[in-house]
Amino acid sequence: MSDKPVIFFDGVCVLCNGFADFILKWDKKKFFYLAPLQGAHAKKALHQKYYTDLDSIIYLKGKKVHTKSDAILNILLDLGGFWEICLILFVFPKFLRDFIYRHIANKRYKWFGEKDLCRIPLPHEKNRFLA
């Protein structure tokens, strides 16, 4: 694996899988890898406190680990282009951004649903996913 950043997400969460689809659609430079938090790569690359917290998107960039709202905003900034407008959201304190993030994370299965199994990448996506 190269040193490309990895986005770890809850593989059975419909909202989280929608975010993975969003990344695949807008990441024209193929900058990011994606991996489910339930997978072997998460256990290998992350400290246990991260891969057992299925309520947070984890963004691993180099040796830096971003969680919750920081992860989402840093991913959008690294996505570039129009999405850099999200930089303005950093003016809100982290505790406030994370409060909103946690509220959505706690309701995500109820609001968006849950799959029985982790997402299986389509053939053209396989080179972007880490198991």
N, CA, C and O of each residue as an XYZ file, in Angstrom:
524
protein
N       0.834     -1.175      0.000
C       0.000      0.000      0.000
C       0.882      1.243      0.000
O       1.934      1.268      0.638
N       0.458      2.240     -0.699
C       1.207      3.497     -0.709
C       0.864      4.299      0.535
O       0.152      3.822      1.419
N       1.368      5.505      0.593
C       1.110      6.377      1.736
C      -0.138      7.224      1.547
O      -0.279      8.267      2.185
N      -1.025      6.799      0.696
C      -2.258      7.563      0.497
C      -3.097      7.531      1.767
O      -3.057      6.558      2.520
N      -3.851      8.591      2.002
C      -4.716      8.643      3.184
C      -5.820      7.585      3.117
O      -6.282      7.203      2.042
N      -6.223      7.131      4.301
C      -7.270      6.103      4.402
C      -8.439      6.661      5.204
O      -8.263      7.244      6.274
N      -9.629      6.468      4.660
C     -10.868      6.819      5.348
C     -11.466      5.523      5.869
O     -11.825      4.642      5.088
N     -11.573      5.404      7.182
C     -12.180      4.235      7.819
C     -13.616      4.603      8.185
O     -13.870      5.673      8.738
N     -14.550      3.708      7.872
C     -15.959      3.985      8.117
C     -16.668      2.725      8.592
O     -16.178      1.614      8.390
N     -17.825      2.902      9.223
C     -18.655      1.786      9.669
C     -19.211      1.100      8.424
O     -20.042      1.665      7.713
N     -18.752     -0.103      8.171
C     -19.099     -0.817      6.945
C     -20.544     -1.257      6.823
O     -20.983     -1.600      5.726
N     -21.301     -1.258      7.914
C     -22.704     -1.670      7.842
C     -23.665     -0.483      7.908
O     -24.873     -0.658      7.753
N     -23.150      0.698      8.132
C     -23.979      1.904      8.235
C     -24.314      2.419      6.836
O     -23.420      2.638      6.019
N     -25.590      2.608      6.570
C     -26.027      3.097      5.259
C     -25.523      4.521      5.018
O     -25.083      4.835      3.912
N     -25.578      5.383      6.030
C     -25.075      6.747      5.895
C     -23.571      6.744      5.600
O     -23.103      7.466      4.720
N     -22.828      5.935      6.336
C     -21.374      5.860      6.152
C     -21.020      5.324      4.769
O     -20.074      5.797      4.140
N     -21.774      4.342      4.301
C     -21.551      3.813      2.951
C     -21.901      4.865      1.901
O     -21.273      4.928      0.845
N     -22.894      5.679      2.192
C     -23.217      6.790      1.294
C     -22.071      7.784      1.222
O     -21.786      8.336      0.159
N     -21.413      8.014      2.354
C     -20.248      8.899      2.363
C     -19.108      8.285      1.547
O     -18.404      8.995      0.828
N     -18.928      6.969      1.658
C     -17.905      6.278      0.854
C     -18.223      6.426     -0.634
O     -17.324      6.675     -1.438
N     -19.491      6.276     -1.003
C     -19.899      6.483     -2.407
C     -19.607      7.910     -2.861
O     -19.145      8.132     -3.980
N     -19.878      8.870     -1.987
C     -19.602     10.277     -2.277
C     -18.115     10.473     -2.564
O     -17.752     11.148     -3.527
N     -17.261      9.890     -1.736
C     -15.809     10.003     -1.932
C     -15.408      9.373     -3.257
O     -14.641      9.968     -4.014
N     -15.911      8.190     -3.547
C     -15.568      7.519     -4.806
C     -15.991      8.361     -6.011
O     -15.298      8.389     -7.028
N     -17.112      9.036     -5.893
C     -17.612      9.847     -7.005
C     -16.768     11.100     -7.217
O     -16.456     11.442     -8.357
N     -16.393     11.789     -6.140
C     -15.751     13.095     -6.254
C     -14.223     13.049     -6.196
O     -13.569     14.045     -6.505
N     -13.651     11.929     -5.813
C     -12.194     11.810     -5.713
C     -11.618     11.423     -7.073
O     -11.199     10.285     -7.284
N     -11.604     12.375     -7.978
C     -11.169     12.131     -9.362
C      -9.686     11.766     -9.446
O      -9.272     11.063    -10.368
N      -8.890     12.238     -8.492
C      -7.450     11.955     -8.501
C      -7.106     10.637     -7.805
O      -5.941     10.247     -7.734
N      -8.138      9.958     -7.292
C      -7.954      8.702     -6.564
C      -6.934      8.873     -5.430
O      -5.996      8.091     -5.276
N      -7.160      9.915     -4.658
C      -6.285     10.301     -3.553
C      -6.473      9.405     -2.331
O      -5.507      9.101     -1.632
N      -7.709      8.979     -2.070
C      -8.049      8.261     -0.849
C      -8.185      6.759     -1.066
O      -8.578      6.298     -2.138
N      -7.844      6.003     -0.009
C      -8.263      4.612      0.122
C      -9.415      4.608      1.115
O      -9.551      5.523      1.927
N     -10.242      3.571      1.043
C     -11.352      3.406      1.985
C     -11.230      2.035      2.636
O     -10.747      1.086      2.019
N     -11.672      1.938      3.893
C     -11.621      0.663      4.608
C     -12.689      0.651      5.684
O     -12.909      1.657      6.358
N     -13.360     -0.496      5.850
C     -14.341     -0.589      6.939
C     -13.638     -0.685      8.290
O     -12.585     -1.310      8.407
N     -14.221     -0.070      9.293
C     -13.676     -0.168     10.650
C     -13.706     -1.607     11.164
O     -12.944     -1.967     12.061
N     -14.585     -2.420     10.594
C     -14.702     -3.813     11.020
C     -13.670     -4.721     10.346
O     -13.613     -5.912     10.654
N     -12.862     -4.192      9.444
C     -11.942     -5.007      8.665
C     -10.569     -5.182      9.300
O     -10.224     -4.524     10.281
N      -9.800     -6.090      8.710
C      -8.460     -6.402      9.207
C      -7.517     -5.210      9.085
O      -6.653     -5.013      9.940
N      -7.674     -4.416      8.034
C      -6.762     -3.278      7.866
C      -6.922     -2.258      8.998
O      -5.938     -1.661      9.434
N      -8.140     -2.058      9.471
C      -8.364     -1.142     10.596
C      -7.635     -1.645     11.837
O      -7.026     -0.859     12.563
N      -7.695     -2.936     12.079
C      -7.032     -3.504     13.252
C      -5.517     -3.403     13.140
O      -4.820     -3.287     14.148
N      -5.017     -3.447     11.926
C      -3.578     -3.362     11.703
C      -3.081     -1.911     11.750
O      -2.000     -1.643     12.274
N      -3.853     -0.997     11.213
C      -3.385      0.384     11.040
C      -3.752      1.327     12.182
O      -3.113      2.365     12.353
N      -4.776      0.976     12.968
C      -5.289      1.890     13.992
C      -5.143      1.310     15.389
O      -5.127      0.092     15.568
N      -5.038      2.181     16.367
C      -5.095      1.773     17.765
C      -6.519      1.278     18.044
O      -7.473      1.751     17.426
N      -6.660      0.346     18.955
C      -7.959     -0.257     19.267
C      -9.032      0.774     19.604
O     -10.197      0.574     19.260
N      -8.672      1.866     20.264
C      -9.681      2.867     20.641
C     -10.359      3.464     19.410
O     -11.470      3.983     19.511
N      -9.704      3.396     18.248
C     -10.293      3.943     17.026
C     -11.163      2.923     16.297
O     -12.281      3.249     15.899
N     -10.677      1.702     16.115
C     -11.464      0.761     15.325
C     -12.622      0.136     16.092
O     -13.462     -0.541     15.498
N     -12.678      0.352     17.397
C     -13.841     -0.129     18.151
C     -14.912      0.948     18.282
O     -16.025      0.667     18.727
N     -14.581      2.179     17.898
C     -15.538      3.284     17.948
C     -16.226      3.414     16.591
O     -15.796      4.189     15.737
N     -17.288      2.654     16.408
C     -17.982      2.662     15.120
C     -18.807      3.923     14.910
O     -19.414      4.098     13.853
N     -18.836      4.807     15.911
C     -19.598      6.048     15.792
C     -18.802      7.172     15.145
O     -19.280      8.305     15.077
N     -17.598      6.879     14.670
C     -16.784      7.941     14.096
C     -16.145      7.511     12.784
O     -15.632      6.399     12.661
N     -16.185      8.402     11.818
C     -15.342      8.269     10.641
C     -13.922      8.535     11.138
O     -13.702      9.465     11.914
N     -12.976      7.739     10.705
C     -11.572      7.927     11.066
C     -10.814      8.246      9.788
O     -10.937      7.532      8.792
N     -10.043      9.302      9.814
C      -9.246      9.702      8.661
C      -7.775      9.625      9.052
O      -7.293     10.425      9.855
N      -7.077      8.668      8.486
C      -5.657      8.469      8.752
C      -4.865      9.048      7.593
O      -4.929      8.557      6.466
N      -4.123     10.094      7.892
C      -3.310     10.761      6.875
C      -1.890     10.837      7.416
O      -1.601     11.608      8.332
N      -1.014     10.032      6.842
C       0.330      9.910      7.396
C       0.224      9.267      8.762
O      -0.334      8.178      8.895
N       0.744      9.915      9.762
C       0.642      9.400     11.136
C      -0.435     10.129     11.928
O      -0.635      9.848     13.110
N      -1.125     11.058     11.289
C      -2.152     11.866     11.949
C      -3.515     11.188     11.830
O      -3.923     10.781     10.743
N      -4.209     11.072     12.954
C      -5.544     10.474     12.995
C      -6.556     11.575     13.294
O      -6.463     12.260     14.312
N      -7.522     11.734     12.397
C      -8.611     12.686     12.598
C      -9.879     11.884     12.869
O     -10.105     10.843     12.253
N     -10.706     12.373     13.795
C     -11.959     11.702     14.113
C     -13.120     12.691     14.044
O     -12.926     13.906     14.036
N     -14.311     12.145     13.995
C     -15.569     12.892     14.035
C     -15.582     14.066     13.061
O     -15.253     13.887     11.889
N     -15.951     15.256     13.514
C     -16.094     16.392     12.592
C     -14.759     16.782     11.964
O     -14.724     17.204     10.808
N     -13.665     16.649     12.704
C     -12.348     16.949     12.127
C     -12.044     16.028     10.951
O     -11.465     16.457      9.953
N     -12.432     14.771     11.070
C     -12.205     13.832      9.964
C     -12.986     14.263      8.726
O     -12.424     14.348      7.634
N     -14.265     14.533      8.893
C     -15.100     14.925      7.751
C     -14.554     16.186      7.087
O     -14.403     16.235      5.867
N     -14.259     17.205      7.893
C     -13.794     18.469      7.323
C     -12.434     18.330      6.648
O     -12.216     18.910      5.584
N     -11.522     17.575      7.242
C     -10.213     17.385      6.612
C     -10.311     16.562      5.334
O      -9.565     16.801      4.384
N     -11.216     15.603      5.303
C     -11.440     14.832      4.070
C     -11.946     15.768      2.974
O     -11.441     15.743      1.851
N     -12.938     16.591      3.297
C     -13.488     17.507      2.298
C     -12.439     18.508      1.816
O     -12.402     18.845      0.632
N     -11.598     18.978      2.716
C     -10.524     19.892      2.307
C      -9.545     19.191      1.367
O      -9.118     19.765      0.365
N      -9.192     17.951      1.695
C      -8.260     17.206      0.840
C      -8.900     16.789     -0.480
O      -8.201     16.540     -1.463
N     -10.210     16.715     -0.500
C     -10.914     16.429     -1.745
C     -10.718     17.581     -2.726
O     -10.665     17.383     -3.940
N     -10.611     18.774     -2.178
C     -10.283     19.946     -2.982
C     -11.461     20.506     -3.753
O     -12.607     20.093     -3.575
N     -11.148     21.449     -4.603
C     -12.161     22.081     -5.442
C     -13.227     22.775     -4.615
O     -12.937     23.420     -3.607
N     -14.446     22.633     -5.054
C     -15.603     23.250     -4.400
C     -15.675     22.902     -2.919
O     -16.098     23.726     -2.108
N     -15.263     21.686     -2.560
C     -15.416     21.202     -1.189
C     -14.540     21.956     -0.199
O     -14.750     21.857      1.010
N     -13.560     22.711     -0.696
C     -12.716     23.512      0.194
C     -13.512     24.611      0.905
O     -13.034     25.188      1.881
N     -14.701     24.896      0.430
C     -15.565     25.879      1.087
C     -15.880     25.455      2.525
O     -16.215     26.290      3.365
N     -15.771     24.172      2.797
C     -16.037     23.660      4.149
C     -15.026     24.166      5.172
O     -15.238     24.024      6.377
N     -13.933     24.753      4.701
C     -12.940     25.332      5.603
C     -13.597     26.306      6.578
O     -13.164     26.427      7.724
N     -14.615     26.983      6.135
C     -15.304     27.960      6.988
C     -15.908     27.309      8.237
O     -16.089     27.979      9.254
N     -16.219     26.022      8.170
C     -16.822     25.338      9.321
C     -15.843     25.180     10.486
O     -16.258     24.925     11.616
N     -14.543     25.331     10.210
C     -13.561     25.271     11.295
C     -13.674     26.461     12.240
O     -13.070     26.442     13.313
N     -14.429     27.496     11.874
C     -14.621     28.622     12.797
C     -15.464     28.214     14.004
O     -15.387     28.840     15.061
N     -16.263     27.168     13.843
C     -17.064     26.675     14.963
C     -16.173     25.826     15.863
O     -15.365     25.041     15.365
N     -16.305     25.968     17.165
C     -15.458     25.186     18.075
C     -15.681     23.679     17.885
O     -16.784     23.227     17.576
N     -14.603     22.925     18.080
C     -14.652     21.474     17.895
C     -15.745     20.830     18.760
O     -16.450     19.931     18.302
N     -15.883     21.292     20.011
C     -16.894     20.681     20.873
C     -18.292     20.844     20.289
O     -19.125     19.952     20.451
N     -18.570     21.949     19.621
C     -19.879     22.169     19.010
C     -20.043     21.304     17.753
O     -21.080     20.671     17.558
N     -19.012     21.287     16.910
C     -19.063     20.457     15.706
C     -19.221     18.983     16.075
O     -20.008     18.262     15.461
N     -18.462     18.539     17.090
C     -18.541     17.130     17.502
C     -19.861     16.803     18.187
O     -20.329     15.669     18.099
N     -20.472     17.770     18.869
C     -21.788     17.552     19.464
C     -22.805     17.222     18.366
O     -23.581     16.275     18.497
N     -22.797     17.995     17.303
C     -23.701     17.755     16.170
C     -23.361     16.419     15.501
O     -24.249     15.634     15.170
N     -22.071     16.178     15.310
C     -21.621     14.916     14.708
C     -22.134     13.728     15.529
O     -22.705     12.792     14.970
N     -21.932     13.760     16.858
C     -22.351     12.652     17.724
C     -23.861     12.450     17.693
O     -24.337     11.316     17.743
N     -24.613     13.541     17.610
C     -26.067     13.430     17.542
C     -26.482     12.650     16.287
O     -27.317     11.748     16.356
N     -25.902     13.002     15.167
C     -26.200     12.293     13.915
C     -25.706     10.851     14.001
O     -26.419      9.928     13.608
N     -24.490     10.651     14.514
C     -23.918      9.301     14.618
C     -24.780      8.399     15.498
O     -24.951      7.218     15.197
N     -25.319      8.945     16.575
C     -26.142      8.142     17.479
C     -27.495      7.762     16.875
O     -28.110      6.787     17.307
N     -27.955      8.507     15.898
C     -29.259      8.256     15.279
C     -29.147      7.645     13.878
O     -30.167      7.362     13.250
N     -27.933      7.439     13.385
C     -27.749      7.082     11.978
C     -28.432      5.779     11.581
O     -28.995      5.699     10.489
N     -28.402      4.763     12.426
C     -29.068      3.503     12.075
C     -30.584      3.699     12.022
O     -31.257      3.161     11.142
N     -31.110      4.468     12.963
C     -32.554      4.717     13.011
C     -33.002      5.528     11.794
O     -34.021      5.217     11.176
N     -32.244      6.558     11.457
C     -32.623      7.449     10.370
C     -32.310      6.886      8.981
O     -33.100      7.059      8.053
N     -31.173      6.219      8.830
C     -30.706      5.804      7.504
C     -30.679      4.300      7.295
O     -30.700      3.842      6.153
N     -30.632      3.521      8.365
C     -30.629      2.073      8.248
C     -29.252      1.460      8.462
O     -28.235      2.142      8.590
N     -29.283      0.133      8.492
C     -28.086     -0.653      8.761
C     -28.118     -1.887      7.868
O     -29.170     -2.500      7.685
N     -26.974     -2.246      7.316
C     -26.861     -3.441      6.474
C     -26.484     -4.632      7.347
O     -25.969     -4.463      8.452
N     -26.742     -5.835      6.845
C     -26.370     -7.041      7.577
C     -24.870     -7.320      7.496
O     -24.283     -7.889      8.416
N     -24.264     -6.917      6.392
C     -22.843     -7.174      6.148
C     -22.156     -5.902      5.690
O     -22.804     -4.964      5.226
N     -20.842     -5.880      5.825
C     -20.070     -4.752      5.308
C     -20.168     -4.709      3.793
O     -20.384     -5.724      3.131
N     -20.007     -3.539      3.283
C     -20.052     -3.294      1.847
C     -18.999     -4.137      1.115
O     -17.861     -4.259      1.567
N     -19.393     -4.701      0.005
C     -18.470     -5.410     -0.874
C     -18.218     -4.490     -2.063
O     -19.150     -4.153     -2.794
N     -16.965     -4.080     -2.263
C     -16.681     -3.155     -3.359
C     -17.023     -3.759     -4.719
O     -16.864     -4.959     -4.943
N     -17.490     -2.910     -5.609
C     -17.733     -3.328     -6.985
C     -16.384     -3.568     -7.656
O     -15.370     -3.044     -7.195
N     -16.352     -4.350     -8.739
C     -15.060     -4.661     -9.372
C     -14.208     -3.433     -9.692
O     -12.992     -3.460     -9.502
N     -14.831     -2.360    -10.173
C     -14.056     -1.170    -10.523
C     -13.624     -0.343     -9.288
O     -12.878      0.626     -9.426
N     -14.091     -0.724     -8.092
C     -13.740     -0.023     -6.856
C     -12.690     -0.764     -6.029
O     -12.114     -0.198     -5.099
N     -12.445     -2.014     -6.364
C     -11.599     -2.864     -5.514
C     -10.236     -2.278     -5.224
O      -9.716     -2.456     -4.122
N      -9.642     -1.582     -6.180
C      -8.306     -1.038     -5.948
C      -8.325      0.180     -5.009
O      -7.265      0.698     -4.656
N      -9.490      0.630     -4.612
C      -9.622      1.782     -3.698
C      -9.929      1.351     -2.269
O      -9.885      2.169     -1.350
N     -10.242      0.066     -2.074
C     -10.629     -0.447     -0.758
C      -9.541     -1.322     -0.160
O      -8.863     -2.076     -0.857
N      -9.394     -1.198      1.147
C      -8.489     -2.049      1.910
C      -9.357     -2.901      2.828
O     -10.248     -2.381      3.500
N      -9.107     -4.182      2.860
C      -9.965     -5.091      3.624
C      -9.796     -4.947      5.116
O     -10.455     -5.649      5.883
